[in-house]
Amino acid sequence: MLGTDRSTSALGILLAAVGQTIANEFQGIRRSKCQQSRDRTQIYEGVDNVLMKRLQALRTEMRTRTSTQSAELDAYLVPMYDEHQSQYLMESDQRIRFLTGFSGTIGEAVVLMRSAAFWTDDRFVEQADQELNCAWRLFRNGERPTVAEYLLSELSPEARVGADPQLIPHPTWKALETDLNADYIRMVHINRNLVDMVWGPRRPAPRSGTIKVHPVRFAGERWDSKVARLRANLTALRCDGMIVTSLTEVAYLLNLRGSDIPHVPVFKAYLLVTHRELVLYTNTSRETLGLKNHLKAHSCHNENCVQLRDYGDVWRDLRTLAQHWHRFLVPAAIVFDTGASEAIHATLPRNIVYERPSPIIFLRAQKNQVERQGMRQAHVRDGVAMCEVLSRLEERFIAGDHITEMSLAREIDHARKTQNNSEGIAFPTSVAYGVHSSRPNYTPSNRTNVELSEGMVLIDSGGQYEDGTTEVSRTLHLGEPTADQIRAYTNVLIGMIRLSMLTFPENLKPAELDALARGPVWGSMNDYPHGTGHGIGSYSAVKESPISISYTAKQRFTFKEGYFFSNEPGYYKEGAFGIRLENVLEVVDTGKMHPTGHKFLAFQDVTLVPFESKLIDRTLLSVPEKKWLNDYNSRIRQHVGSELKRKHKMDAFYWMMNKTRHVPEYVTEADYNGVGQLHPISITGALTITILIARYAFY
């Protein structure tokens, strides 16, 4: 008996300890700004008080105005999506920011009557900690608890969890519904968004900018030709049609662009594609003669023209037309695309739905010859803009000018906007100085903005041009770098070069390449939290499916000639500094065949921006890696140098020539003496040397 009592007691202690651990986990990350007083009363002031009132107002809506049955909600979900599950949002769709104050791009909120919880990516945790008031528990994506686990711990059986079905991807809804059903907790469609009801008349009006035609001289193919290829895909899948929900897919397929969403040239719309008709659902107030002519919309009564209908009519038409369909494609989740919303699935009869990744994703990813040439040209102009800014930065820093993260970001944006065919920036420009560079997704704000002084500066930016989209990351050092910084930078550069140099069979999976880029960083017992690469659009989204290079991804999709993607290894030393180098690569056909019959493919860098020579330890580079660097620098001098000279940007030209000096490919006497670093030349010396080089290289 005594032994039994002891074992029972031990088990009780163990269970109590496990229970306490889970309870602590479910309390969330320790909030640095939320040091509560002994009586556990939290006082909200200023912005925090405004946000608290909004949270209370949402709870009131949950009690009183939830559905036609007027049944009270026990929880309400607020995702970081619009109706099209877009990566970026227009101001009227920034519901997370309105409710919580969080200004990042990844987040999900869950509101209950007595608690509120928020999930975000590890890169945004620190930002969320500062921006959310203390009513919110903060959790990391990918860690316990999940949203379902949290709801199960907080709610009792028969509870009701509501959400706007237009804002929740169908796979997310079904997974949550399955998890909650085990405890008899119901998911409920709430078709009147409760956050919008709290927002009321103060909610900004949705943007409805002009829709413009994307000319064939940039698109490379007529829209009716693209539709014919899509219909051939649908025929092969035995589908009567499909609904296009992704804004970038609508824009690509119809050779149209818009300005409804910041940084992405798209417009709010759905597109219905069947073998007999095409219907574009958008705000009809922006119809123009040019748009109608482009889409052949005048008296449209056949399959080779586009009917224009009001945005909200899509729901009525789907319900009506579905009676005549036997098999209808609804986009499934794939890599960076979340698929169609729960509302789309709820509108269609389940027996006709064929859930599969949109064929448009694969048509769009493989750029045609015009798009490929446009991407290359856009990156040359982008290289010119970056050389202009970076050359001025060094001069101004030496002169003692006051430069902040935000002022430098504005200069970079302005330099891009002055280039030919520029349509602005592809995402908010990030300039991260010093310790800020150790945060992988840092973007400066009025609260965090600091002045640059001696130390590391990480710049991540990109541009939208009518002939292409660009993205580039460079890390530089103002002053004299440490040996630790030089070694880390060189390892990141080696990883980037190894991936760029690769020749491989076309059936290789992108995830299998990740070790090439990460290997040198892993060798220093470090890693970086973001993917090594992602697909990139042509005057479209900066991140597009189906390419994702990450060893944690299990994608079956492979590279094809004409794909463009990013190559962006990094190194982050917490609380000290960070490094990221990023180029966009084009997939090219070598013309050679693998013994199995597959093509051999290779990569060609289209980004043309110099690396920081003072941070490169050439003794760590192999001979092939040095040769790659010399070839890359030669291409910068040839393409970007010619454009800088044509535009009479000679200061930037001389700076570029200094940064792209030839690297001895074999061991030199200096290397034997332990001087392997590429030391910078003084500004005066650089001008003299590059003038002499220029005479031979360009005349």
PATORVEX-103473 format. One record per residue: residue in three letters; x, y, z of N, C-alpha, C in turn. Coordinates in steps of 0.05 Angstrom, whole numbers, plus 5000, padded with zeros to 4 digits. Layout:
<rs>
alaXYZXYZXYZ/...
</rs>
This chain:
<rs>
met501749765000500050005000501750255000/leu503850245016505550485018506850544991/gly507750324977508950364950506950484931/thr504450374933502350474915501850774920/asp501650844946501151124952503351304941/arg505851204944508151364935508051404904/ser507451184890507351194861505051374852/thr502751354866500451524859501151814864/ser502551864887503352134894505252244873/ala507152074865509152164844507752224818/leu505752054811504352104786502752364788/gly501652414811500152664815501952904812/ile504352884824506253104822507053154793/leu507552924778508352944750506153074733/leu503652984737501353094722500953394729/ala501353464754501153744762503253914749/ala505653804747507853944734507353984705/val506353774691505653794663503453994659/gly501353984677499154174675500154454678/gln502054504696503054774701504654864677/thr506154684664507754754641505854844618/ile503754684614501754754593500455024599/ala499755054624498455314632500255544627/asn502855514633504755724628505055784598/glu505155564582505355584553503055754542/phe500655694553498255814542497856104552/gln499556184570499556474578500956644558/gly502556524541503956674519506756764527/ile507956894508510657004512510657224533/arg512657234549512857434570513057714556/arg511157884563511058144550512858344564/ser514858454550516758634563515458894571/lys513358984557512159244564509859214584/cys509358974593506958924610507758834638/gln509259004652510058944680507759034698/gln505958844704503558914719504158964749/ser502559124761502759184789501858944806/arg502258954832501758724849498758644849/asp496958844846494158774846493158684819/arg495158644800494558534773492658704758/thr492458964764490759154750492459294729/gln491459284704492959414682491559674675/ile493159884675492060154667492760204638/tyr490760274622491160324593491060624589/glu493060734575493161014569493761064540/gly493061294530493661374503492661184482/val494461104464493660914442492760644454/asp494060554475493260304487490360314497/asn489460544506486760574516484760564492/val485560694470483860694446483460404436/leu485760254436485559974427483959804446/met484059864472482459714491479459764487/lys478760004480475960064475474959924450/arg476659894430475959754405475459454412/leu477259344428476959064436474359024451/gln473659204469471159184484468759204466/ala468959384446466759424427466359174410/leu468559034403468258784388466858574405/arg467458564430466158374448463158434450/thr462458684449459658764450458258654424/glu459658694401458458584376458158284377/met460058144390459857854392457457774408/arg456657934427454357874443451657934429/thr451658144413449058254404448458244374/arg450458244357449858264329451558064312/thr451257814319453057624307451857484283/ser449357414284448157264262445157304262/thr443957194241441057224240439557084263/gln440956884274439756754298440256904324/ser441857114322442557274345443757114368/ala445056894361446356724382449056854388/glu449656854414452156984423454556824414/leu456756964407459256834400461056814425/asp462456594428464356564450467156644441/ala467656644415470356724405469956824376/tyr471857004368471757114341474557124330/leu474957034305477557024293477857264274/val480257384275480857614257483457544243/pro483357454218485857384203487157624190/met489557594181491057804166490657754136/tyr488157754127487657714099485357904090/asp485257944063482858054051481357824038/glu479357884021477757674009479257493990/his481657593981483257443961485757333974/gln485957344001488257244015490857364005/ser490757634002493057783991495257814012/gln497757824002500057864019500058144031/tyr499458344014499258624024496358704023/leu495658904039492858984042492459274037/met490159354026489459634025488659724053/glu488559984057488160084084485459994095/ser483359974079480759894089480659604098/asp482659444090482759164098484759114121/gln485859324133487759294154486359264181/arg484759054183483159004207484858934231/ile486958784227488758714249489958974261/arg490959154243492159404253490159564268/phe487659584258485559744271484959634299/leu484759374301483859244326486159234346/thr488559164337490759104356492959304357/gly493259464335495559654333497959534320/phe497859274314500159134301500459214272/ser502859304264503159404237504859214219/gly505458974230506958774213505158644192/thr506258454178504858334155503958044161/ile504657934184503757664190502557664218/gly500057584220498757584246495957474245/glu494957374268492257274270491357324299/ala488957434301487857494328485457324334/val485257244360482957094370481957244394/val479457314393478157474415476057304429/leu476357274455474357144472473257344491/met471257274507470057464525471957554547/arg473657374556475457434578478357434571/ser479057384547481857384539482057454509/ala484457524501485057574473487857474467/ala488257344444490857224437491657304409/phe494257324405495257404379497657234372/trp497657124347499856964336501257114314/thr503957094314505457214293507957054288/asp509257114266511756984259513957074278/asp515956904282518156954301519457224294/arg519557294269520857544260519357794270/phe516757764277515157994285514558004315/val515557804330514757784358515558044373/glu517958134370518858374384517058614377/gln516458644351514758864342511958844354/ala510858604354508258564366508158624396/asp510358544409510458594438510258894444/gln511459054427511459344432508759474423/glu507559364402505259504390502559414402/leu502359164412499859074424499659174453/asn497259244462497059314490496959054507/cys496759084533497158854551494758684554/ala492558744539490258564539490758314523/trp492958314507493458104488495657914498/arg495057654496497157454500498457414473/leu501057374473502657364448503857084445/phe503456974421504556704415506056704388/arg507956524386509456484361508056274343/asn507956334317507056124298508955894299/gly507855654297509555414297510155304324/glu509355444346509755344373507055294386/arg507055154408504555114424503955374439/pro501355434442499155284431498455384402/thr497255214387496055294362493455444368/val492255564348489755704352487655504363/ala487555264351485655064359486154984388/glu488654934396489254854423488455074443/tyr488955324435488255544453485155554457/leu483755534435480755544437479755314454/leu480855074450479954844466480554874495/ser482755014502483455054530481655274543/glu480555454527479055684538476055644537/leu475055474519472255454514471155184524/ser468555184530467254944539465654824515/pro464954564517463354444495460854604488/glu460054594463457754744452458355044448/ala460855124452461555404447461455464417/arg461255724409461055804381463455984375/val464855914353467156074344466456194317/gly466356454315465456584291467856704275/ala467456734249469356864232468056934206/asp469257134192468257214165469357014145/pro467656854133468656644115470056744090/gln469656994083471157094059474057144065/leu474757164091477557234098479156994108/ile477856754109479256514119479756324096/pro482156244090482656044069481155784077/his479955654057478455414062479955194077/pro482555144069483954934084484255004114/thr484755264120484955344147482355304163/trp480155374149477555344162476955054168/lys477454874148476854594152478554464174/ala481054544175482854424195481954514223/leu481254764226480354864252477654744260/glu475954714240473354594245473654304255/thr475454154242475953874250476953854278/asp478954034285480154024312478054094333/leu476354294328474454384348472154194351/asn471354064329469053874330469553654350/ala472053584355472653374374471553444402/asp471353704407470253794433467553924430/tyr466253864408463553964402463454274402/ile465554394393465654684390465154744360/arg463254924355462354984327463755224315/met464455204289465355424273462855544260/val462555814261460155944251460956154230/his459656154207459956364187458656624196/ile460256834198459157104205459657274180/asn457557314165457857444139458057754141/arg457357864163457758154168460158184186/asn462358274175464858284190464658454215/leu465158344238464658484264466758714268/val469158674258471158894261470259134244/asp469159084221468159304204465859444218/met464259304233462059424247463059604270/val465259524283466459694303467759934290/trp469059884268470460104253468360314244/gly466060214234463860394227464660594205/pro463560834206464061034185466961134184/arg468561074204471361164204473060974186/arg471960754179473460564161473960704134/pro476460704125477060834099475560694076/ala474760844056473360724033475360544018/pro474460314009476260143993477260283969/arg479760243962480960363939479760243914/ser479360413894478260323869479560483846/gly482160443844483760603825483260513796/thr484460653778484260593750485460323743/ile484160173726485259923715486659993689/lys489159923686490559993662491459743647/val491659773621492459553604495459513605/his496359273608499259203608499959123579/pro501359293565501759253536503258993530/val502758893506503958643497507058673495/arg507958923490510858963488512258903515/phe510758913537511858833563510858543570/ala508358483564507258223572508257993555/gly508758053529509857843512507857653500/glu505357673508503257493498500557623502/arg498757593483496057703485494457553506/trp492557693518490957563539489257333529/asp488257353504486557143494488156893489/ser490756923483492556693480492956553506/lys493256713528493556593554491056443563/val488756563557486256433564485956173549/ala486756163523486555913508488355693520/arg490655773530492455573543491155483570/leu489955663584488555593609486255403603/arg484655453583482455283576483355003568/ala485654993554486754733547487454573572/asn488454713593489054583619486454483631/leu484354643630481754563642480554323628/thr480954323601479954093586481353833594/ala484053863597485553623605484753523633/leu483753703650482853633677479953563677/arg478653573654475753513651474053693669/cys474853953670473354153685471754333667/asp469354413676467654593661468654883663/gly470154943684471255213687472655233714/met473355483721474655533747474055823756/ile474355863781474156143792476956223799/val477856453789480456563795480156763818/thr481356703841480956873864483457043870/ser485856953861488257103867488457353849/leu488957583861489057833846491357833826/thr493657723834495857723815495357543791/glu493757323795493057153773491057293754/val489157433764487257583747488857783730/ala490657933743492158143729493958013708/tyr495257793714496957663694495357563670/leu493257413676491757283654490557483634/leu489557713644488157903627489958133618/asn492558123625494458333618493358603627/leu492658613653491658853665493258903691/arg493359153699494659223724493059443738/gly493459463765491959663780493559773803/ser492259923820493660053843492060033868/asp490359833871488659813894490259743920/ile492359583917493959493940496759603938/pro497859703960500559813959502659603950/his504459683933506759533925506259303905/val503759233901503059013882501159133862/pro501759123836500159253815497659103808/val495759083826493358923822490859083829/phe488558973823485959093829484058883840/lys482258963857480358773869478458663847/ala478458393844476758273824476757973828/tyr474657843819474457563814474257513784/leu475157283774474857223746473656943743/leu471456923729470256663723471056583694/val472256343692473156243666471755983661/thr470155963640469055713630469755683601/his468955473589469555433560467855603543/arg465655713554463855873538463856173545/glu464956243568464856523575467056603595/leu467556863595469456983614468057213627/val468057223654466657443668468557553689/leu469057823687470757963706468958113726/tyr469158053751467558183772469358383786/thr468758633783470258853796468459093799/asn469559303810467959553813467559673785/thr465059653775464459743748464660043744/ser464960193765465160483762467860563749/arg469760383748472260443735472560333707/glu470360253695470360163667471060403650/thr472860363631473560573612473360453584/leu473360633564473260543537475660373530/gly478060453540480460303535480360023546/leu479160003571478959743583477059563568/lys474759673560472759513545473959433518/asn475359603505476559533479478659303482/his480259333504482259133509481058853513/leu478858843528477558593536475358513516/lys474958673495472858623474470158593488/ala469658773508467358743525464758863512/his465059013490462659123477460958893465/ser458458873473456658673462457858393463/cys458858323486460258073490458357833492/his458357653472456557423473457957173464/asn460557153467461956913460464256863479/glu465756643475467756563494470356713492/asn470656883471473257033467473057323474/cys471257393491471057663501470457653531/val470757873545470357873574467958043582/gln466157923596463858073606464658213632/leu463758453637464458613661461958623678/arg462158533703459958543722460958653749/asp459058733765459758853791461058643809/tyr462858733826464458563843462758373860/gly460558473871458858303889457158103874/asp456958123848455257933832456357653831/val458957623838460157363835458757153852/trp457757223875456457023893453856923881/arg452257103870449757023857450256843832/asp452256933816452856783792453956503798/leu455656483818456656213825454456023833/arg452556123849450355953858448655873834/thr448156063816446356003793447655823773/leu450155893765451455743743452355463752/ala452855433778453755173789451854953782/gln449255013777447254813771447854673744/his449454803727450054693701452854573699/trp454354573721457054473720457154193733/his458954033722459453763733462053753749/arg463953913740466653903753467754183751/phe468354313773469154593773471654633790/leu473754743778476254773792476155013811/val476854963836477155173857480055153867/pro481555383865484355373872484955263900/ala486855083901487754963927490255113936/ala491055073960493455193971495955083957/ile497855253952500455163940502555363948/val504555283962506955433970506055703983/phe506155923968505556183980502656263976/asp501156113961498256173956496555993974/thr494656113987493055964007490555833995/gly490055883969487655763957485255943961/ala482955843953480456003955479456023984/ser477756213988476656264015474456054022/glu473856034048471655864057469055954044/ala468656214039466156314027465756203999/ile467956183983467656073956466755783958/his467955633975467255353978464355323988/ala463555494006460855474017458655543997/thr459455693976457555773956457055563935/leu458955383931458755173910457854903922/pro456354753906455754473915458254313918/arg458454173940460954023946461653813925/asn459653703912460153473894461353563867/ile461253823861462453913835465254043839/val466054093864468554233870470954043865/tyr472754133848475253993843477554183853/glu478654113876480554283889483354213879/arg484754403867487354353855488754623852/pro491454623854492854883850492155003823/ser491855263822491055403798493155353776/pro492255273752494155243729495555503722/ile494255733728495455993721498056033735/ile498455923759500955953774503355853757/phe502955633743505155513728505555653701/leu503355753689503555913665505156163670/arg504456293693505756553700508656523708/ala509256303721512056273732514056243710/gln513356123688515156083665514956313646/lys516756513650516656763635517256703606/asn515856853588516456833559518857003553/gln519756993528522257123520522157423525/val519857553520519657843524519857903554/glu518457743571518557783600521457743610/arg522757533600525557483609527357723603/gln527157823578528858053571528158293588/gly525558323593524658553609525758533638/met525758293649526758253676529758323677/arg531258243657534158313656534558613654/gln533058743637533359033633532559183659/ala530359093671529459223696531659203718/his533058983719535058953739537559123733/val538059173708540259363701539659633712/arg537159733706536359993716536360003747/asp535459783759535459763788538259773799/gly540159643785542959663794544059943792/val543260093772543960373769542960533793/ala540460493800539260643823540760573849/met541360323854542760243878545660363879/cys547060353856549760463855549760763861/glu547760903851547461193856547261243886/val545461103899544961143928547361063945/leu548460823940550560723956553160883953/ser553660993929556061163926555761423941/arg553361543941552861783956552961733986/leu552061493994552061434023554861434034/glu556761314020559561304030560661584031/glu560261744010561262014009560162184032/arg557562164036556262324057557062234085/phe557461974088558261884115561061984121/ile562861974102565562074106565562374112/ala563662514099563462804103562162874130/gly561062684144559862734170556862804169/asp555562754146552662814144551062634163/his548762744172546962584189545062424171/ile545262164172543661984156542261794174/thr539661764171538161574188537161344170/glu536161134184535160904169532860994150/met531061154160528761234144529461424122/ser531361604127532161794105533561644083/leu535161434090536561274069534461114054/ala532461004068530360854054528961034034/arg528361284042527061464023528761523999/glu531361554003533161593980533161363961/ile533161123972533060883954530460873938/asp528260933952525660933938525661143915/his526761383921526761603901528561523878/ala530861403883532661323861531261133842/arg529760943853528260753836526160893820/lys524661073832522461203818523361383795/thr525861463795526861623773527761463749/gln527861193751528661023729526460993709/asn527160943684525260893663523460653670/asn520860683662518860473666518260413696/ser519160583714518760533742515860563750/glu514960373767512260393778512360383809/gly514560473820514760493849516360253861/ile515860203886517359993901515659733902/ala517059513906515759253906514959173935/phe516059293955515359243983516759473999/pro515959514024517159724040520159684043/thr521659884036524659864037525559844066/ser527359654071528459624098531359704099/val531959894116534759964123535159904152/ala536859714158537259624186540159674194/tyr540559854213543259924222543859774248/gly546359684251547359574276545659344286/val544759364311543259144323540659094309/his539559294295537159254280537559054258/ser539959044247540458854225540358564234/ser540458514260540258244270537358144271/arg535458314264532658234262531958184233/pro531357934226531057864197528958014182/asn526958124195524758254180524358544190/tyr526458674198526258944209525659144187/thr523759324192523259554175523159804193/pro524660014187524760244205522060384207/ser521560494230519160654235519960904251/asn518061074254518561324270519461244298/arg518461024309519160944336521960824338/thr522860694316525460544318527660684303/asn527060884287528961014269531461114284/val533861044274536361134286538161244265/glu540161394274542161514256544361304251/leu545361304226547561124219550161224230/ser551761044241554461114248556160874241/glu558560844251560260624243559060364251/gly558760184231557659924237556259804212/met554959574216553559434195551059574187/val550359574160547859664150546759464130/leu544459354136543159164118540859294103/ile540959284077538959414060537459204044/asp534859194047533159004032531059164018/ser531059153991529159323976528659203949/gly526659313935525959213908524259413894/gly524059383868522559573852520559443834/gln518459593827516559513807517059673781/tyr517459533760517859663733515859533714/glu515059673694513159563675514259313661/asp516859283660518059053647519258853667/gly518758883693519858693712519658783741/thr520058593759520058643788522858563798/thr523858723816526558683827526558653857/glu528558513867528958493896531958443900/val533158603918535958573923536558643953/ser538358483965539358543992542358573991/arg543358784004546258814007546758904035/thr549058804045549958884072552659034068/leu552959264080555459414078556359494106/his558659604108559759684134560959964131/leu559960134149560960414150563160414171/gly565660414162567860404181569560154176/glu570860054197572559824196571159584208/pro570559374192569259144203571058974221/thr569858814238571358624255571958364239/ala573758204250574357954237571857774237/asp570357784259567857624261565857704239/gln565557964234563758054213564657974185/ile567357994181568457924155567957624149/arg568557464169568157174166565257104161/ala563457224176560557164172559657254145/tyr560457494136559657594110560657414088/thr563157334090564357164069563056894067/asn562256784090560856524090558056554076/val556756774081554156824068554556844038/leu556656994030557257034001557956763988/ile559456594002560156333991557656163986/gly555756174006553256024002551756123978/met551656383975550256503952551556413926/ile554256423925555756353900555356063893/arg555455893913555155603908552455533896/leu550355663905547755623893547655733864/ser548755973860548756093834550255933813/met552455803822554155653803553055383794/leu550955293807550055023803549054963775/thr549854723765548554603741547254343751/phe544754293743543254073756541153963736/pro540253723741538053603724535353733731/glu533653753712531153913715529253783735/asn529553523742527753393761528653433790/leu530653593795531553653823529553823837/lys528853763862526953923878528354163890/pro527154403889528454643900529354613929/ala527854463946528654433974531354303976/glu532054133956534553983957536954163952/leu536554413944538754603939539454763964/asp537654753984537954934007540654894021/ala541554644023544054594037546454724024/leu546354773998548554913984548955183996/ala546755333999546855614008547355624039/arg546155434053546355444083548955314093/gly550155144077552454994086554655164099/pro555655374087557655544100556755664126/val554155744128553055854153552755634174/trp551855404165551655174184554455114195/gly556555144179559255084188560155254211/ser558855494214559455664237557455614260/met555955394258553955314278551755524280/asn550955634257548755834257546855754235/asp544655894233542655854212541056114209/tyr539456134189537656374186534756284184/pro532956444195530156354199528356374174/his529356494153527656524129528556334108/gly526856304087527556124065529956234049/thr531356064035533556144018532656273992/gly530156203983529256313958526356283953/his525256443936522456433928522156543900/gly519956453886519456553860518856853860/ile519356983838518857273836517457333810/gly515557523811513857573788515057773769/ser513657813746514458023727512358243728/tyr513058463739511258683744508758573758/ser509358433781507258293796508258273825/ala507458063839508258033867511157963869/val512558063889515358003893515857723902/lys513757593913513957313922511657153909/glu512356963892510256813879510956513878/ser508956353878509256063875509955993846/pro511155743841511255513859513955463871/ile515955643867518655583876519055683905/ser519955503922520755573949523155403957/ile525355533963527855393971528055394001/ser527355184013527555154042527554864049/tyr529454774066529654494072527354394088/thr525754574099523354484114520954464096/ala521054554071518854534052518854264038/lys516554154034516353904020514653943995/gln515754083975514354143951515353963928/arg513553873911514353693890514953853864/phe514554113864514854273840517854323834/thr518554323809521354343801521754593784/phe524354663780525054893763524454843734/lys523855053720523555043691524955283679/glu525955253654527255473641525355713640/gly526355943647524656183647523556253674/tyr523956083694523256153722525256363733/phe524256543749525956723764525456693794/phe527556693809527256663838529556803853/ser529156833879531156963895533156763907/asn535556863912537656713925538656883948/glu537756823973538157013995539056894022/pro541456784023542456684048543056914068/gly543156844093543657054113545056944138/tyr545757124156546957064181546057274201/tyr545057194224544057384244545157314272/lys546657494283547757464310546157634328/glu544457514344542557654361543857864378/gly542658104377543658324393546158454383/ala547158364360549758474350549458574321/phe549258394302549058484274547858264257/gly547058334233545958134214546958184186/ile546957974170547857984142545857844125/arg545057964103543557824082544557924055/leu544957734037545657804009543557663992/glu542457813973540257713956540557803927/asn540557603910540357653881537957503870/val536857603848534857453833536257293811/leu535557043808536756863789534756783768/glu535656753743534056643721534856353716/val532956183712533455903705533955883675/val536255783667536855763638537455473630/asp536955413605537455143594540355123584/thr541854933593544654903585544954783557/gly542754663547542854523522544054243524/lys544754153548545853893553543753713565/met544153443562542153253572543453073594/his541953023615542752833636542452553624/pro544052363634543852083624541051963626/thr539352063644536651963646534752093625/gly535752283611534152423591533052693599/his533452763624532553023634534553243624/lys533553483621535253703614537053783637/phe539453883630541154013651540454313650/leu539754423673539154703676541354843692/ala541455103691543355263706542055523714/phe543555693729542455953738544156173727/gln542856403722544256643714543256873732/asp545057003746544257233763543457463745/val541057583751540157823737540458073754/thr540658033780541358263798544258343793/leu544658603790547358703784548058933803/val548758873828549459073848552058973862/pro554059133865556659043876556358943905/phe558058763913558258673941560158863956/glu560258833982561959003999564758874000/ser566658983985569258863982570758854009/lys570459044026571959044051571058824070/leu568758694064567658484081568358204070/ile569758194048570457934035573257844043/asp573457614055576057494060576557294037/arg578257374018578557213993580056953999/thr581356924022582756674028580756454034/leu578256524040576156324045574856234020/leu575256373998573956313972575656113956/ser574355923944575755733926576355883899/val578055763883578655883857576155913840/pro574355703837571955743822570155963833/glu570055993860568456203872569556483866/lys572156503866573456763858572956823829/lys573056613812572456653783569656753780/trp567756623794564956703793564657003800/leu565957083822565857363831566957553811/asn569157473798570357643777568457673753/asp567257443745565457453723563057623729/tyr562057593754559757753762560358053762/asn562758123773563558403773563958513745/ser564958343727565258423699562558493686/arg560558333693557858383682556758643693/ile557258703718556358953730557659193715/arg560359173711561759383697560659423668/gln560159193656559259213628556459333626/his554459233641551759313638550959563654/val551559553680550859783697552760013692/gly555359943688557360153682556660313657/ser555860173636555060303611552760493615/glu550760403631548460563636549060803653/leu550860773673551660993690553161203673/lys554861113655556261303638554361443619/arg552461293608550461423590548861643604/lys548361603630546861793645548662003659/his551261993653553162183664553262173695/lys552861933706552961893735555861793742/met557761973739560561893740561461833769/asp560461973789561161903816560361613823/ala557861543815556961273820558561073803/phe559361153779560860983762563560913775/tyr564961123785567561073797567260903822/trp565260953838564660793862564260503854/met562660453833562160183824564760043814/met566460193800568960073790570759993813/asn570760153834572360083858571259833872/lys568659813873567459583887567659323871/thr568159343845568259103829571059043819/arg573059113835575859063827576358763824/his578158693806578858423801580058283826/val579158043831580157893853582157683843/pro584757683852586657483844585457203849/glu585557033829584256773832586056563844/tyr588656623847590456433859591856563882/val593056413899594256513924596556713917/thr596556943929598557143925600457163949/glu602557323946604457363968602957483992/ala601157663987599657784009598057574024/asp596957374009595457164023597257004041/tyr599756944031601556794048602256954074/asn602257214072602857384095600357434112/gly598057304105595657324122594057564116/val594357684092592757924085590957844062/gly588757704069586957604048584557774043/gln584157974060581758134058581958324035/leu579658384022579658584001579358854013/his581558984019581359244033580459464015/pro578759644025577859864008580060054001/ile579860173978581660383970580560643978/ser582160833984581161103991579661223968/ile577861403974576261533953577961653931/thr580061803940581861933920583261733903/gly584361523916585761323901583961173882/ala581461123891579560983874578861133849/leu578561403852577961563828580161543808/thr582661553817584961543798585061273784/ile584761053800584960783789582660733770/thr580260803778577960733761577860893735/ile578961133735579161293710580961143691/leu583261043700585060893683583760633673/ile582360493691580960243683578860303662/ala577360523666575160593648576160643620/arg578460763617579560813590579860563574/tyr580760343588581160093574578659933571/ala576859953591574459783591572259893574/phe572160153569569760263557570360433532/tyr572860473525573460643501574960473481/
</rs>
